[in-house]
Amino acid sequence: MSKKNLKLFLKYLSFTAIFYLICGFQTSFWPEIIPFLPAPALWIIFIVFISLRWPTTPTLFYIYFLGFIMTLFSSIPLKMSWLGLICLYGISWIFKKRFNSSSLFTFAVTCSVSYLFYVVCFYLISMWLEPRPTSALFLDRTLEMGLIFLVSAPFYVFLNKVDTYFKDTEIWSAQNIQSNSFDQGEF
């Protein structure tokens, strides 16, 4: 195994471990510390980050893998997880291709809008596929969207440090056709 491939493997392994920690914190630790607030969907920030920063093809397969992991931490069926995540990737991809801004505020807004879009898509998919659809929970979803906006900046800084530590421009730039401010890490 070459040094480049080993670095890419360690990057995927590290990001998978971080995803496990994020999901564990959200489902187990948050309700014990702050029981009066709904836990924000921290995994959304993670998915949006890799959707904006990584090349398209490996990201799609990796997101499907993360969707499988997410089912271990929740009662979401795999079909709902995968359909919701592909919708989430789609809105993140639109932000990636359409907006050229390089600020933490833009990333926070992207995470919040992506969460809102994900919730709407998840609700519609649930009404379509499940005999007992999920409930809307308007107040909880609004609070979660606000919390995602607040915590997305520190999460971005942390994930960006991990991403740049494993950055290997030869492997990743060969897969990128177009580059923009999200791909260049100018947040």
C-alpha positions in Angstrom: 0.0 0.0 0.0 1.4 3.3 -1.0 1.7 6.3 1.3 -1.0 8.2 -0.5 -3.5 5.3 -0.3 -2.6 4.7 3.4 -3.3 8.4 4.1 -6.6 8.2 2.3 -7.6 5.1 4.2 -6.6 6.7 7.6 -8.7 9.7 6.6 -11.8 7.6 6.0 -11.1 5.7 9.2 -10.7 8.9 11.2 -13.8 10.5 9.8 -15.8 7.3 10.5 -14.6 7.4 14.2 -15.6 11.0 14.4 -19.0 10.2 13.0 -19.5 7.5 15.6 -18.5 9.9 18.4 -20.9 12.6 17.1 -23.8 10.2 16.9 -23.0 8.8 20.3 -22.8 12.2 21.8 -26.1 13.3 20.2 -28.1 10.2 21.3 -26.6 9.4 24.7 -24.7 12.3 26.2 -26.7 15.3 25.2 -30.0 14.1 26.7 -28.3 13.6 30.0 -26.6 17.0 30.2 -29.2 19.2 28.6 -32.5 17.3 28.8 -34.7 20.4 28.3 -33.5 21.0 24.8 -33.8 18.6 21.8 -30.4 17.3 20.7 -29.3 19.0 17.5 -28.7 16.7 14.5 -24.9 17.1 14.7 -24.4 14.4 12.0 -26.0 16.9 9.6 -23.1 19.3 10.1 -20.7 16.3 9.4 -22.6 15.3 6.2 -22.8 18.9 4.9 -19.0 19.4 5.6 -18.0 16.3 3.6 -20.5 17.1 0.9 -19.0 20.5 0.4 -15.3 19.6 0.8 -14.9 16.2 -0.8 -15.2 15.0 -4.4 -18.6 13.8 -5.5 -18.2 10.1 -6.2 -16.4 8.9 -3.1 -18.6 11.2 -1.0 -21.8 9.6 -2.2 -20.6 6.1 -1.3 -19.3 7.3 2.0 -22.6 9.0 2.8 -24.5 5.7 2.2 -22.0 4.0 4.5 -22.7 6.7 7.2 -26.4 6.2 6.7 -26.0 2.6 7.6 -24.1 3.6 10.7 -26.7 6.1 11.6 -29.4 3.4 11.8 -27.4 1.8 14.6 -28.0 5.0 16.7 -31.6 5.6 15.9 -34.8 3.9 15.0 -34.7 5.1 11.4 -35.2 2.4 8.8 -32.3 2.1 6.3 -34.6 3.1 3.4 -35.6 6.3 5.1 -32.0 7.0 6.1 -30.6 6.6 2.6 -33.4 8.5 0.9 -33.1 11.4 3.4 -29.3 11.5 3.0 -29.4 11.6 -0.8 -31.8 14.6 -0.5 -29.4 16.2 2.0 -26.5 15.6 -0.3 -28.5 17.1 -3.2 -29.1 20.4 -1.3 -25.5 20.5 -0.2 -24.4 20.0 -3.7 -26.6 22.9 -4.9 -24.9 25.1 -2.3 -21.5 23.9 -3.3 -22.0 24.7 -7.0 -24.1 27.8 -6.8 -22.6 29.9 -3.9 -19.1 31.1 -3.8 -18.7 32.4 -0.3 -15.9 31.6 2.1 -17.2 32.4 5.5 -18.2 30.5 8.6 -21.6 32.3 8.5 -22.3 30.8 5.0 -21.4 27.4 6.3 -23.7 27.8 9.3 -26.5 29.0 7.0 -25.9 26.1 4.7 -26.1 23.6 7.6 -29.3 25.2 8.8 -31.0 25.3 5.4 -29.8 21.7 4.7 -31.4 20.6 8.0 -34.7 22.3 7.2 -34.7 20.7 3.7 -33.8 17.3 5.2 -36.6 17.5 7.7 -39.1 18.4 5.0 -37.9 15.6 2.7 -37.8 13.1 5.6 -41.4 14.0 6.5 -42.6 13.7 2.9 -40.8 10.4 2.4 -42.2 9.1 5.7 -45.7 10.0 4.6 -45.1 8.2 1.3 -43.4 5.0 2.5 -44.5 4.3 6.1 -47.9 3.2 7.4 -47.4 5.5 10.4 -45.6 8.6 9.2 -43.3 10.6 11.5 -44.8 13.6 13.3 -43.8 17.2 12.4 -42.7 18.5 15.8 -42.4 22.1 14.6 -41.0 23.6 17.8 -38.4 20.9 18.3 -37.2 21.1 14.7 -37.0 24.9 14.9 -34.9 24.7 18.1 -32.7 22.1 16.5 -32.2 24.3 13.4 -31.1 27.2 15.7 -28.7 24.9 17.6 -27.2 23.6 14.4 -26.6 27.2 13.3 -24.8 27.9 16.6 -22.6 24.8 16.8 -21.7 24.5 13.2 -18.8 27.0 13.4 -16.8 25.1 16.0 -17.6 21.8 14.3 -16.4 23.2 11.0 -13.1 24.4 12.6 -12.5 20.9 14.1 -13.4 19.0 10.9 -11.4 21.3 8.8 -8.3 20.7 10.9 -8.8 16.9 10.6 -9.4 17.2 6.8 -6.3 19.4 6.2 -4.2 17.0 8.2 -5.0 14.2 5.9 -5.2 16.3 2.7 -3.4 14.8 -0.2 -3.9 17.1 -3.1 -2.7 14.6 -5.8 -5.4 12.1 -5.1 -8.3 14.5 -4.4 -7.5 17.1 -7.2 -7.4 14.3 -9.8 -11.1 13.6 -9.0 -12.2 17.2 -9.0 -13.3 18.7 -12.2 -14.2 22.1 -11.0 -13.0 23.9 -7.9 -14.7 26.6 -5.9 -14.2 28.1 -2.5 -15.7 25.1 -0.7 -13.3 22.7 -2.3 -10.3 24.9 -1.6 -11.1 25.1 2.1 -11.2 28.9 2.3 -13.8 29.1 5.1 
